[in-house]
Amino acid sequence: MIISPLAVLLITSSTILWLRPQILLHNSSLDVRRKPKESREECGSCSDSVSLHTRTKTITPYHNWETFSADYEEMLSKFRVFVYPIPDAFVGNESSPSARIFLPHPDPLNPKIGNYYSEHAFKLSLLRSSLVTKRPDKAHFFFMPFSINAMRNHPLVHSESSISTFVANYVSNISSEFEFWNASGGADHFFVCCHSVGREAASKHSGLHNNAVQITCSSSYFQRLYTPHKDIPLPQVWPRLDRQALNPPNQRTELIFFAGRVQNSGARQEVINLWGNDSSFSIFSGHSSMPYEEGFRRSRYCLHIKGYEVNTARVVDAIHYGCVPVLISNYYDLPFANILDWSKFSIIVNQQDIPLLKNVITSVPEQTYLDLYQNLCLVRKHFRWSTVPESYDAFHMTAYQLWLRRGVHRVAS
């Protein structure tokens, strides 16, 4: 296996997911200054109540902005991806009903897509980007463009078992029709899936599971087919393009907000049992008297508590609406954690520390909260999907994770 020094620097910087919040809240060991232009433009649009001069001395949401931005620019100029064509053996032609498994979604902003939006948004962004090459000999990675969401809505391929069979057959097909898979054992190949149905997609092809890169929303260490540092966490985002102004801190009248079903979640049940009747918490386990989006707009902190799955769209919902995420979920591989220092724009709480939750949040100093909020403003762009890819958006941040893995995983000949 070949690993570049830069890849080591960035890949090994991933966040420790379950450290107690007392450590995470006061971690100021990384004194990295952003370019002034970036600080002014992003922070100025969020809240003028925070002193940029004070906060930019020691607070940044990036592990190392200068290293990241320089390597990011190199990625834009050099990184190339080859997209496999639709296989005739599966669909025949693009007018076939099965072609939609491989083609871009015609209406990716349809609310019915829900939790699977990021899967479609990535494919659309890639195809519209400058990273695609038609010359496989120039490619660093090969994209297998099947859609798990399209399969789950297909009359013949909708169960988890059928999906994994379809995917295994597809990989066998491209490995016999093209030479690229066999050249690396699939180590320079990747696919994208989001939400629960896709978690077993690679289960019937060992090479796909062991070698190929899975870009997935289900980035939990408890997912048996998820391999940290090989696979890539994908932000789970609901369809939206709105970029409305955020409520500043002085207009956030609620302290803590959570709305969601218990869903066999011991952690959620414990939070409800302990804090459901506490006036400091706006917690709704069933029908909410406060509109969901309004809860994020009005609140300072928004809880992300593991439900049936560790991944939900609530984390990005909180980021989108400017509500500082409070992450209560052990062993969750956070998106872009080798680039972003999550402790600088969120609070991470071990599940065993749920009884301390109120004390952890209420003991956060006002200036620390303002720093968290302003850093949240800075990182919002990294969790957005765009109709046309934009610099440093969710697509480019995810592509950058692939760039770091180029040549890292090699199969011995």
MARVOLO-976743 format. One record per residue (C-alpha): x negated, y negated, z negated; residue number from 1; residue in one letter. Coordinates in nm, 2 decimals. Example, Ala and Ser with C-alpha at 12.3 -4.5 7.8 and 13.67 -1.06 7.14 Angstrom:
[[-1.23,0.45,-0.78],1,A]
[[-1.37,0.11,-0.71],2,S]
This chain:
[[0.00,0.00,0.00],1,M]
[[-0.13,-0.34,0.10],2,I]
[[-0.04,-0.65,-0.12],3,I]
[[-0.15,-1.00,-0.04],4,S]
[[-0.27,-1.22,-0.34],5,P]
[[0.02,-1.46,-0.27],6,L]
[[0.27,-1.17,-0.28],7,A]
[[0.13,-1.06,-0.61],8,V]
[[0.15,-1.42,-0.75],9,L]
[[0.52,-1.45,-0.66],10,L]
[[0.66,-1.10,-0.69],11,I]
[[0.52,-1.05,-1.04],12,T]
[[0.67,-1.38,-1.16],13,S]
[[1.02,-1.23,-1.18],14,S]
[[1.21,-1.33,-1.49],15,T]
[[1.23,-1.11,-1.80],16,I]
[[1.61,-1.05,-1.80],17,L]
[[1.69,-0.98,-2.15],18,W]
[[1.46,-1.19,-2.37],19,L]
[[1.63,-1.35,-2.66],20,R]
[[1.75,-1.71,-2.58],21,P]
[[1.54,-1.87,-2.85],22,Q]
[[1.23,-1.79,-2.64],23,I]
[[1.39,-1.87,-2.30],24,L]
[[1.53,-2.21,-2.41],25,L]
[[1.20,-2.35,-2.52],26,H]
[[0.97,-2.20,-2.25],27,N]
[[0.78,-2.51,-2.13],28,S]
[[0.45,-2.34,-2.04],29,S]
[[0.49,-2.40,-1.67],30,L]
[[0.41,-2.76,-1.60],31,D]
[[0.46,-2.78,-1.22],32,V]
[[0.56,-3.11,-1.07],33,R]
[[0.79,-3.13,-0.76],34,R]
[[0.73,-3.36,-0.47],35,K]
[[0.89,-3.70,-0.58],36,P]
[[1.11,-3.72,-0.27],37,K]
[[1.28,-3.39,-0.35],38,E]
[[1.34,-3.49,-0.71],39,S]
[[1.50,-3.82,-0.63],40,R]
[[1.72,-3.70,-0.35],41,E]
[[1.86,-3.40,-0.53],42,E]
[[1.89,-3.53,-0.88],43,C]
[[2.02,-3.87,-0.78],44,G]
[[2.33,-3.71,-0.63],45,S]
[[2.43,-3.54,-0.95],46,C]
[[2.40,-3.77,-1.25],47,S]
[[2.24,-4.10,-1.30],48,D]
[[2.27,-4.06,-1.68],49,S]
[[1.96,-3.85,-1.70],50,V]
[[1.61,-4.01,-1.70],51,S]
[[1.42,-3.86,-1.41],52,L]
[[1.10,-4.01,-1.54],53,H]
[[1.14,-3.82,-1.87],54,T]
[[1.25,-3.49,-1.73],55,R]
[[1.01,-3.45,-1.44],56,T]
[[0.71,-3.47,-1.67],57,K]
[[0.75,-3.11,-1.80],58,T]
[[1.08,-2.97,-1.66],59,I]
[[1.11,-2.80,-1.33],60,T]
[[1.33,-2.50,-1.21],61,P]
[[1.05,-2.37,-1.00],62,Y]
[[0.76,-2.14,-1.11],63,H]
[[0.53,-2.32,-0.86],64,N]
[[0.69,-2.55,-0.61],65,W]
[[0.37,-2.64,-0.42],66,E]
[[0.27,-2.28,-0.36],67,T]
[[0.63,-2.18,-0.27],68,F]
[[0.70,-2.47,-0.03],69,S]
[[0.37,-2.42,0.15],70,A]
[[0.43,-2.05,0.21],71,D]
[[0.79,-2.12,0.30],72,Y]
[[0.68,-2.35,0.58],73,E]
[[0.44,-2.07,0.70],74,E]
[[0.73,-1.83,0.70],75,M]
[[0.94,-2.06,0.92],76,L]
[[0.67,-2.07,1.18],77,S]
[[0.56,-1.71,1.18],78,K]
[[0.82,-1.47,1.04],79,F]
[[1.02,-1.27,1.29],80,R]
[[1.30,-1.02,1.27],81,V]
[[1.42,-0.78,1.54],82,F]
[[1.79,-0.70,1.53],83,V]
[[1.89,-0.36,1.65],84,Y]
[[2.15,-0.36,1.94],85,P]
[[2.48,-0.19,1.90],86,I]
[[2.42,0.18,1.95],87,P]
[[2.62,0.33,2.24],88,D]
[[2.65,0.66,2.05],89,A]
[[2.86,0.49,1.79],90,F]
[[3.08,0.24,1.97],91,V]
[[3.03,0.26,2.35],92,G]
[[3.07,-0.11,2.41],93,N]
[[3.14,-0.44,2.23],94,E]
[[3.52,-0.41,2.30],95,S]
[[3.54,-0.09,2.10],96,S]
[[3.73,-0.11,1.77],97,P]
[[3.42,0.02,1.59],98,S]
[[3.20,-0.26,1.73],99,A]
[[3.31,-0.49,1.45],100,R]
[[3.10,-0.28,1.22],101,I]
[[2.79,-0.43,1.39],102,F]
[[2.91,-0.76,1.53],103,L]
[[2.93,-1.09,1.33],104,P]
[[3.26,-1.14,1.16],105,H]
[[3.48,-1.37,1.37],106,P]
[[3.62,-1.56,1.07],107,D]
[[3.37,-1.54,0.78],108,P]
[[3.54,-1.81,0.58],109,L]
[[3.86,-1.60,0.56],110,N]
[[3.94,-1.59,0.18],111,P]
[[4.03,-1.22,0.21],112,K]
[[3.66,-1.15,0.26],113,I]
[[3.61,-1.24,-0.10],114,G]
[[3.31,-1.08,-0.27],115,N]
[[3.17,-0.96,0.06],116,Y]
[[3.12,-1.30,0.20],117,Y]
[[2.74,-1.31,0.15],118,S]
[[2.70,-1.00,0.36],119,E]
[[2.87,-1.16,0.66],120,H]
[[2.71,-1.50,0.60],121,A]
[[2.36,-1.36,0.60],122,F]
[[2.41,-1.18,0.94],123,K]
[[2.56,-1.49,1.10],124,L]
[[2.28,-1.71,0.97],125,S]
[[2.01,-1.47,1.09],126,L]
[[2.15,-1.45,1.44],127,L]
[[2.17,-1.83,1.45],128,R]
[[1.82,-1.88,1.31],129,S]
[[1.48,-1.92,1.48],130,S]
[[1.36,-1.60,1.30],131,L]
[[1.51,-1.35,1.55],132,V]
[[1.28,-1.21,1.82],133,T]
[[1.37,-0.99,2.11],134,K]
[[1.02,-0.85,2.11],135,R]
[[1.00,-0.57,1.85],136,P]
[[0.62,-0.57,1.88],137,D]
[[0.63,-0.92,1.73],138,K]
[[0.86,-0.84,1.44],139,A]
[[0.77,-0.81,1.08],140,H]
[[1.10,-0.66,0.99],141,F]
[[1.39,-0.47,1.17],142,F]
[[1.75,-0.55,1.08],143,F]
[[2.01,-0.28,1.08],144,M]
[[2.33,-0.49,1.13],145,P]
[[2.60,-0.26,1.01],146,F]
[[2.86,-0.42,0.78],147,S]
[[2.97,-0.23,0.47],148,I]
[[3.27,-0.46,0.44],149,N]
[[3.38,-0.39,0.80],150,A]
[[3.34,-0.02,0.73],151,M]
[[3.56,-0.03,0.42],152,R]
[[3.83,-0.19,0.63],153,N]
[[3.79,0.06,0.92],154,H]
[[4.06,0.33,0.93],155,P]
[[3.81,0.61,0.99],156,L]
[[3.52,0.48,0.77],157,V]
[[3.66,0.34,0.46],158,H]
[[3.57,0.56,0.16],159,S]
[[3.23,0.55,-0.01],160,E]
[[3.15,0.90,0.11],161,S]
[[3.24,0.82,0.47],162,S]
[[3.04,0.50,0.46],163,I]
[[2.73,0.68,0.34],164,S]
[[2.77,0.95,0.61],165,T]
[[2.82,0.68,0.88],166,F]
[[2.51,0.50,0.76],167,V]
[[2.30,0.82,0.75],168,A]
[[2.40,0.91,1.10],169,N]
[[2.32,0.56,1.22],170,Y]
[[1.97,0.57,1.08],171,V]
[[1.91,0.91,1.23],172,S]
[[2.03,0.77,1.57],173,N]
[[1.80,0.47,1.57],174,I]
[[1.51,0.68,1.45],175,S]
[[1.55,0.91,1.75],176,S]
[[1.63,0.64,2.00],177,E]
[[1.36,0.39,1.90],178,F]
[[1.01,0.44,1.78],179,E]
[[1.01,0.16,1.51],180,F]
[[1.16,0.36,1.22],181,W]
[[0.92,0.65,1.25],182,N]
[[0.62,0.41,1.27],183,A]
[[0.67,0.30,0.91],184,S]
[[0.92,0.55,0.77],185,G]
[[1.17,0.27,0.76],186,G]
[[0.96,0.06,0.52],187,A]
[[0.98,-0.25,0.75],188,D]
[[1.36,-0.21,0.79],189,H]
[[1.64,-0.37,0.59],190,F]
[[2.02,-0.38,0.56],191,F]
[[2.26,-0.60,0.37],192,V]
[[2.55,-0.51,0.15],193,C]
[[2.75,-0.68,-0.12],194,C]
[[2.98,-0.58,-0.40],195,H]
[[3.06,-0.23,-0.53],196,S]
[[3.15,-0.03,-0.22],197,V]
[[2.80,-0.08,-0.07],198,G]
[[2.61,0.05,-0.37],199,R]
[[2.61,0.41,-0.24],200,E]
[[2.56,0.33,0.13],201,A]
[[2.20,0.47,0.13],202,A]
[[2.28,0.78,-0.07],203,S]
[[2.27,1.03,0.21],204,K]
[[1.95,0.93,0.38],205,H]
[[1.64,0.95,0.16],206,S]
[[1.42,0.74,0.39],207,G]
[[1.68,0.46,0.38],208,L]
[[1.69,0.47,0.00],209,H]
[[1.32,0.52,-0.07],210,N]
[[1.16,0.31,0.20],211,N]
[[1.39,0.05,0.35],212,A]
[[1.47,-0.28,0.18],213,V]
[[1.82,-0.32,0.05],214,Q]
[[1.94,-0.68,0.03],215,I]
[[2.23,-0.64,-0.22],216,T]
[[2.45,-0.82,-0.47],217,C]
[[2.45,-0.51,-0.69],218,S]
[[2.10,-0.59,-0.83],219,S]
[[2.12,-0.41,-1.16],220,S]
[[1.85,-0.18,-1.30],221,Y]
[[2.14,0.06,-1.38],222,F]
[[2.23,0.10,-1.02],223,Q]
[[2.07,0.43,-0.93],224,R]
[[2.00,0.33,-0.57],225,L]
[[1.85,-0.01,-0.65],226,Y]
[[1.47,-0.03,-0.67],227,T]
[[1.34,-0.36,-0.82],228,P]
[[1.06,-0.53,-0.63],229,H]
[[1.14,-0.33,-0.32],230,K]
[[1.50,-0.43,-0.29],231,D]
[[1.62,-0.79,-0.29],232,I]
[[1.90,-0.95,-0.50],233,P]
[[2.15,-1.14,-0.29],234,L]
[[2.37,-1.41,-0.45],235,P]
[[2.73,-1.31,-0.45],236,Q]
[[2.93,-1.61,-0.31],237,V]
[[3.29,-1.65,-0.23],238,W]
[[3.38,-1.81,0.11],239,P]
[[3.34,-2.19,0.08],240,R]
[[3.18,-2.48,0.26],241,L]
[[3.30,-2.77,0.04],242,D]
[[3.03,-2.98,-0.11],243,R]
[[3.23,-3.19,-0.35],244,Q]
[[3.07,-3.43,-0.60],245,A]
[[3.01,-3.28,-0.94],246,L]
[[3.15,-3.40,-1.27],247,N]
[[2.87,-3.56,-1.47],248,P]
[[2.80,-3.44,-1.82],249,P]
[[3.00,-3.71,-1.99],250,N]
[[3.31,-3.60,-1.80],251,Q]
[[3.28,-3.23,-1.91],252,R]
[[3.52,-3.22,-2.20],253,T]
[[3.51,-2.84,-2.26],254,E]
[[3.21,-2.67,-2.42],255,L]
[[3.23,-2.31,-2.30],256,I]
[[3.45,-2.15,-2.03],257,F]
[[3.52,-1.79,-1.93],258,F]
[[3.81,-1.64,-1.73],259,A]
[[3.81,-1.28,-1.63],260,G]
[[3.96,-0.93,-1.70],261,R]
[[3.82,-0.71,-1.96],262,V]
[[3.76,-0.43,-1.70],263,Q]
[[3.63,-0.16,-1.93],264,N]
[[3.36,-0.41,-2.04],265,S]
[[3.25,-0.37,-2.40],266,G]
[[3.06,-0.70,-2.38],267,A]
[[3.37,-0.90,-2.26],268,R]
[[3.58,-0.73,-2.52],269,Q]
[[3.33,-0.83,-2.79],270,E]
[[3.33,-1.19,-2.68],271,V]
[[3.71,-1.21,-2.68],272,I]
[[3.73,-1.04,-3.02],273,N]
[[3.47,-1.28,-3.17],274,L]
[[3.55,-1.61,-3.00],275,W]
[[3.89,-1.57,-2.83],276,G]
[[4.06,-1.80,-3.09],277,N]
[[3.77,-2.04,-3.14],278,D]
[[3.85,-2.39,-3.03],279,S]
[[3.49,-2.43,-2.90],280,S]
[[3.56,-2.16,-2.64],281,F]
[[3.80,-2.17,-2.35],282,S]
[[3.84,-1.80,-2.29],283,I]
[[4.11,-1.64,-2.08],284,F]
[[4.12,-1.26,-2.04],285,S]
[[4.45,-1.27,-1.85],286,G]
[[4.65,-1.55,-1.70],287,H]
[[4.46,-1.88,-1.75],288,S]
[[4.64,-2.20,-1.84],289,S]
[[4.35,-2.38,-1.68],290,M]
[[4.30,-2.34,-1.30],291,P]
[[3.99,-2.13,-1.24],292,Y]
[[3.79,-2.40,-1.05],293,E]
[[3.89,-2.67,-1.30],294,E]
[[3.75,-2.46,-1.58],295,G]
[[3.41,-2.48,-1.42],296,F]
[[3.44,-2.85,-1.34],297,R]
[[3.54,-2.95,-1.69],298,R]
[[3.30,-2.73,-1.89],299,S]
[[2.93,-2.76,-1.99],300,R]
[[2.86,-2.39,-2.01],301,Y]
[[3.03,-2.10,-1.83],302,C]
[[2.99,-1.74,-1.94],303,L]
[[2.88,-1.46,-1.70],304,H]
[[2.96,-1.14,-1.88],305,I]
[[2.91,-0.80,-1.72],306,K]
[[3.24,-0.64,-1.62],307,G]
[[3.28,-0.31,-1.44],308,Y]
[[2.98,-0.43,-1.23],309,E]
[[2.69,-0.65,-1.34],310,V]
[[2.74,-0.87,-1.03],311,N]
[[3.02,-1.11,-0.99],312,T]
[[3.06,-1.44,-0.80],313,A]
[[3.09,-1.63,-1.14],314,R]
[[2.72,-1.71,-1.15],315,V]
[[2.72,-1.89,-0.82],316,V]
[[3.07,-2.04,-0.90],317,D]
[[2.91,-2.20,-1.21],318,A]
[[2.61,-2.32,-1.01],319,I]
[[2.85,-2.46,-0.74],320,H]
[[3.05,-2.66,-0.99],321,Y]
[[2.76,-2.77,-1.21],322,G]
[[2.84,-2.56,-1.51],323,C]
[[2.53,-2.42,-1.68],324,V]
[[2.55,-2.04,-1.66],325,P]
[[2.53,-1.84,-1.98],326,V]
[[2.42,-1.49,-1.86],327,L]
[[2.52,-1.20,-2.09],328,I]
[[2.41,-0.90,-1.90],329,S]
[[2.10,-0.69,-1.97],330,N]
[[1.87,-0.58,-1.69],331,Y]
[[2.03,-0.80,-1.41],332,Y]
[[1.77,-0.87,-1.14],333,D]
[[1.85,-1.23,-1.08],334,L]
[[1.84,-1.37,-0.72],335,P]
[[1.51,-1.56,-0.63],336,F]
[[1.37,-1.51,-0.98],337,A]
[[1.02,-1.50,-0.85],338,N]
[[1.07,-1.86,-0.72],339,I]
[[1.32,-2.00,-0.96],340,L]
[[1.27,-2.01,-1.34],341,D]
[[1.62,-1.93,-1.45],342,W]
[[1.55,-2.03,-1.81],343,S]
[[1.53,-2.39,-1.68],344,K]
[[1.89,-2.40,-1.55],345,F]
[[2.07,-2.13,-1.74],346,S]
[[2.09,-1.96,-2.08],347,I]
[[2.01,-1.59,-2.10],348,I]
[[2.15,-1.39,-2.39],349,V]
[[2.09,-1.03,-2.48],350,N]
[[2.42,-0.84,-2.51],351,Q]
[[2.32,-0.74,-2.87],352,Q]
[[2.31,-1.11,-2.95],353,D]
[[2.67,-1.18,-2.86],354,I]
[[2.75,-1.25,-3.24],355,P]
[[2.50,-1.53,-3.21],356,L]
[[2.65,-1.68,-2.90],357,L]
[[2.81,-1.98,-3.05],358,K]
[[2.51,-2.07,-3.25],359,N]
[[2.28,-2.03,-2.95],360,V]
[[2.49,-2.27,-2.74],361,I]
[[2.58,-2.53,-3.00],362,T]
[[2.21,-2.55,-3.11],363,S]
[[2.10,-2.66,-2.77],364,V]
[[1.98,-3.02,-2.80],365,P]
[[2.15,-3.28,-2.58],366,E]
[[1.84,-3.36,-2.38],367,Q]
[[1.78,-2.99,-2.32],368,T]
[[2.14,-2.96,-2.18],369,Y]
[[2.08,-3.26,-1.96],370,L]
[[1.76,-3.10,-1.83],371,D]
[[1.95,-2.77,-1.76],372,L]
[[2.22,-2.96,-1.58],373,Y]
[[1.98,-3.16,-1.36],374,Q]
[[1.79,-2.85,-1.27],375,N]
[[2.12,-2.69,-1.18],376,L]
[[2.17,-2.98,-0.94],377,C]
[[1.83,-2.91,-0.79],378,L]
[[1.89,-2.54,-0.73],379,V]
[[2.24,-2.56,-0.59],380,R]
[[2.12,-2.58,-0.24],381,K]
[[1.95,-2.24,-0.27],382,H]
[[2.28,-2.07,-0.34],383,F]
[[2.47,-2.22,-0.04],384,R]
[[2.55,-2.06,0.29],385,W]
[[2.58,-2.28,0.59],386,S]
[[2.75,-2.24,0.93],387,T]
[[2.41,-2.33,1.08],388,V]
[[2.11,-2.23,0.86],389,P]
[[1.97,-2.52,0.66],390,E]
[[1.63,-2.56,0.50],391,S]
[[1.60,-2.38,0.16],392,Y]
[[1.96,-2.25,0.17],393,D]
[[2.07,-1.91,0.06],394,A]
[[1.98,-1.76,0.39],395,F]
[[1.62,-1.90,0.40],396,H]
[[1.56,-1.81,0.04],397,M]
[[1.66,-1.45,0.11],398,T]
[[1.46,-1.44,0.43],399,A]
[[1.16,-1.57,0.22],400,Y]
[[1.19,-1.26,0.00],401,Q]
[[1.16,-1.05,0.31],402,L]
[[0.86,-1.25,0.41],403,W]
[[0.69,-1.18,0.08],404,L]
[[0.74,-0.80,0.15],405,R]
[[0.59,-0.80,0.49],406,R]
[[0.32,-0.53,0.49],407,G]
[[0.37,-0.47,0.12],408,V]
[[0.54,-0.13,0.15],409,H]
[[0.36,0.11,0.38],410,R]
[[0.41,0.48,0.43],411,V]
[[0.09,0.68,0.44],412,A]
[[0.03,0.84,0.78],413,S]
